[in-house]
Amino acid sequence: MGKKIWCQWAQRVSLATAFTLLAACGSSSKYDEFIPTRIISAGDQLSYLGNGTLTPAYSDRFTVNNLAGGTTTNNWVLQLAASYGLSTDLSAANPAVVGTADPVSNKVSNLEARIATVTPRSGDMLVVNGGMADIIALAEAVATGAKTSAQALSEIATAGSDLQAILLRQLSHYKNILVINAYDLKESPYARTRDLTAASPAISQSSFQQLLHDMTRAFNTALIRNAGTFTSGSGIRLFDAETLFLNANLYNVGITASGLSTGTCASFATSTGTDNNSSRVACTTSAAALVNTSYDTNLYADTKFPTPAAHRFLGSQAYAFLRSVKGW
């Protein structure tokens, strides 16, 4: 057992080092540091900032949402913006945070069109996350018998390469791009509880969990493969959410060991094979508290997506990363 744990730890260190090499291809000093004046956010459910026409506004995020008058930061993009001192008033006439993520059309294949809806300007930082929507959709396809595990692994690797290509093309529009990779759902409530009776060929729960892990690895590896290096003060920086959510530092922000694989809210998406989120129920603080008054000690708000505490942790750590010598 000790040898197994050591090997797993060594693999993660090696992985983190690989990501660091990509992310650190920039300035070794902060002489002329880039500080954004606006954030353009594109991604999947993790970066979806909500519908402003709802009551309360923006109360359909894929996490525990505030009631009217609530001001708790519950999205990592908003935490990142607040850390930079940018206004997080999404309804402002000229908002400092522009979210383009859609709750349904949010796979890697949709990202470029979403980004194109915004006119770039000086001082912008493009912030992109990707992979989670694709991983979940492919996992659902395996669970319902629409795809084999081998097909899912092949397609998710292609999605990772496609995201890298999108980011490289965006360098002609945005000098500074932050990308967040996919986090691992292997130990999530979704992985542990998904009904697999319709899978064809049959797949066990443990094999389904391993598939989610393998897809995460395949996507993230393809995302950074042959990415190249970038000049000081500009280019693409990758923040490693996969390693972050495996890290024991989660305990330092109040996320407990018992909450690492426990969800509070009902699942935000209906499992229909595509998992396109077209039929879902938003989760509020009052609904979450009825289930678990200490829901913010969990990593997962539902079966797949992070709680506000985990979102804030991700945003603050991404900020610390960008302000370090590994940023711009």
N, C-alpha and C positions, 0 to 999 in steps of 0.2 A: 504493500500500500504506500509506504514512504517513497519508494522509487517512482511509483505512478504519479504521486502528487508532485514530486520534484520535476519529473519530465513535463507535466502540464505547466508548471510554473516557468520552466526554462523556455517552453514554446511561446508562452505569452510574452516573456521578456524579449525574445527574439523578434516576435511580431511587433511589439511596441517600438523596438529599435528600428525596424524597417520603416515604420510610419514616421518616426522622428527624422530619419534621414531625408525623407521627402519634405516633411514640414519645415525642416531647418535650412532648406536651401535658399537662404536669404541673408540679410544683414547680420553681421556679428556684433553690431553696435546699434544704438537707437538714436544716432546723431540727427537723422532727419525722419523721425517716426511718422508713419501715416496714421492719422486719426480721422475716422469717417465723419462726414456731416449728414449722411443719409445711409440707411441700410435697405437694400432691395432683397427680399427673402423669397426664395422659391423652393419647393420641396413637396413632401407628402404629408401624411397625417401629423407627423412630428412637428412640422412647421406651419400647419394650417392655423391662421390667426382668427378665424371665425367670421360670422355674418353680422355686420354692423346694424342690420335692420331688425334684428331680433330684440325681444325684451326679456331679460336684460341684453344689451348689445354684446356681441361676440361670446355668447354663452353656449356655443356648440363646438368648442374646441375638444380635441381628443384627450381630455384630462378631466379633473374635477373643476367645474366652472363656478365662478362667483355668482352670487345672487345680486339683485339690484343694490347698488351702493358699495359692493365689495371691491376692494382695491388690491387684493393679493396678486402678485405676479405669478402667472401659471403657465407661461410659455417661455422656452429657452431663448427664442429670438428677442422677445421683449426684455428678458433679463440681460442679454448681451447689450442691447441698446441702452438700457438704463445704466449699465456699468460704464458706458462711454459718455453718460450725461445727456443722451439724446431723449427727446420727448417720446413717450410711448402712447400719445393720443392718436389713435388710428383714424379718428374722425376729423382731425384737423384739416384745414384747407390745404395745407402743404405739409403733410405728415413726414416726420423724420424716419418712420418705418413704413415701408410699402410691402405688404404681403401679397404674393401672387399664387400661393398654394391653394388648390381646390380640394374639397373633401372627396370628390369622386375621380376626377381626371388628374391623378397625381403620381402616375408611374414615371419612370425615367423617360419614356417615349413622349410624355406630355410636357416635360419641363421646359424645353427650348421655346415652345410657343407661349408658355406662361411668362418666361423672362422677357420675351419680345413685346409684351404689352406695356412695358415701362420704357420711357426715353432716358437713357443714361445721362448723367451729368457729372461734372467734376466733384470730387469728394465722396462719390458713391462707393460703398462696399457691397459687392454681391455675395449673399450668404445662401448656400445651397445644401440641402440634405437630400439624400436619395437612397433607394434600395429597400426601405421597409415596405412600401406599398407593393413592390414587385415580389419580394420574398413572401409576403402574406398571400398574395394572389396565387403564386405558384404552389405554395403549401396547400392552399385550398383546392387547387386543381388536383393535387396528389390525393388529398383526403376524399375527394368525391369521385376519383377514378378517371378524371379527364386527362391526366398526364402521369407518366412514370417518374420516379425519383431521378433517373438519369436525364430525362428531358428537362426537369426542373433545374437541375444543376447546370446543364448546358446553357439554358436560357438566362439564368441569373448571372452567369459569368459574362455573357454577351451584354447584359444590361450594365454591368460594371464598366466594361470597356466603352460602351456608348456614353455613359455619364462622363468619363474622362474626356472623350472627344468633344462633348458639349462644352465642358469647362474650358478646354483649350480654344475652342472657337470664340467663347465669350471674352477671351483676353483682348480681342480687338475692340470691345465695348467697355470693359471694366478692367482697370489696372490691378485692382485688389479683389481677390476672390477667396472666400473661406468655404470649404466643403466639409461636411460632417458625414462620416461613413455610417454604415448600418450597425445597429447593436444586435446582440445575440439573443434570440427568443428561446433558446434550448430549454431553459429552466422556467420559462414563463407559465402562467396559468393556462394560456392557450395551448402550449405544447403538451402540457400534462393532462389536459381534459378534453381535447378535441375528439369528437366521435369519429372513428376511423372505419366503421363497418362498411361504408360504401367504397372504400379504396380498392382499386383493381389495377395491378396486383395488390394483394393484402399487405398491410404494413403494421407492425407493432407500434405501441406507444413509444417505446425506447428508440426504435428506428426512426420514427417521425421526429422525435426530439433531435436525434443526430442529424437528420436531414436539414432541419432548421439551422443547426450549427454549421453544417457543411455549406449550405447556401450563403450564409453570412460570410464565411471565409472566402468562398469563391467570388462573391461580389466585391468584397473589400480588396482582395488581392488583385483582381482585374482593374479596379479603380486606380490603383497606384502603379501598375506595371507599365514601364516605359514612359512614365509621366514626364521625365526630364527634370531640369533645374530651372530656376527663375532668378532674375536679377534682384539685387538688393533693393528693398523698398517697394517691390511690386510682385505680382504673380499670384500663384495659387498656393494656399496653405491648407493642409488637411489636419483637422482635429479628430482624434481617435475616440469616438464614442463607444466603440466596441470594448476597448480596454477599460475605459472609464467606468462603465456599468458593471464590469467584473471586479473592479478594484475595491479593496476594503475601505477606502476613503469614504464610501457611501455611508458607513457607520458614523462617520464624523459629522454628518449633516442630519443625523437622526433616523436614517433608513436602516431598519433592523434586519438581522438575519432571518427572522420569521416572516418579514415582509417582502423578501426578495422574490418569492414565487406565490404571492397572495394578491389577488385583485379585490377591489371594493365595489366598483360600479358594475352594472350589467354591461356586457360587451357593447362597444359603440358601433359595431358593424354586424350585420346579419351574414352568417356564413352561407353563401349561395353558390359557391364555386368560383365566383369572380371577386367576392368580398369587396364590392365597390362602394360600400357605405351609403347606398341610396336609401336604405331603411335602417334608421338607428335612433336611439334615444340619448339625448345629451344628458350628462351627469352634473348635478349641482352639489354645492357644499352640504346643503341640507339633506339631499338624498344619500350622499356618501356617509354623512354622520350617522344616519339611521342604521347603516350596515356596520360601520366601524368608526367610532369617534376618533380613533388614532390613525385615520387613513393616510395621513402624510408621513407615517413611518414605513409605508410600503413603497416599493419601487414601481409597482404597476397600479395604475388607476382602475383599469379594467383588466382584460386578459392579455393585452398586448402593449398598451401605451403608458407612458410614465405619469406619475403623480406630479402635482405642482412642485413638491420638494425636489424631485428628481430633475424636473425642468429647470428649476432655479440653479441647481448644482451644475447641470450641463452648461447653462449660459454663463455662469460665473467662471467656470473652469476654462471655457472657450475664450473668454475675455482675458484671463490670466495668461493663457497660452499666446494670444496675439500681442499682449504687452511685453512678453518676454523676448529674448533675442531670437526666438524661433518665429516671431511674427514679422511685422514690417518695420 
